[in-house]
Amino acid sequence: MAAKRTVYHVSPSSEHAAAAGVKWQVEGREGRRLLHEPHRTQKDAIDGARRHAKGHQPAQVIVHARDGHIRSAYTYGATPAAPPDERGRKAGEPGGVF
């Protein structure tokens, strides 16, 4: 079975943190450990998230804009296999049980 992908989110910090100069954050879960890393700029946060993702492959970095929508995503390592659908085939494969 393929390893579960680690996902890191780069998003704006709360208003309270922004008042202290922390504008962006990286959040993710590395196994049982929760990661919450503050950064002053979005570029620093993206660089930090990408560094973590490269060390915990397979991984994905999802970058959110200030309004919350997804701006971009980066994937590292092999993509986990898609689970079979209700017809017994994996996504994108022809054929199946029916």
Secondary structure as GFF3:
##gff-version 3
##sequence-region A 1 98
A	DSSP	beta_strand	6	12	.	.	.	ID=ss1
A	DSSP	alpha_helix	15	19	.	.	.	ID=ss2
A	DSSP	beta_strand	24	30	.	.	.	ID=ss3
A	DSSP	beta_strand	33	39	.	.	.	ID=ss4
A	DSSP	alpha_helix	42	55	.	.	.	ID=ss5
A	DSSP	beta_strand	59	64	.	.	.	ID=ss6
A	DSSP	beta_strand	70	76	.	.	.	ID=ss7
###
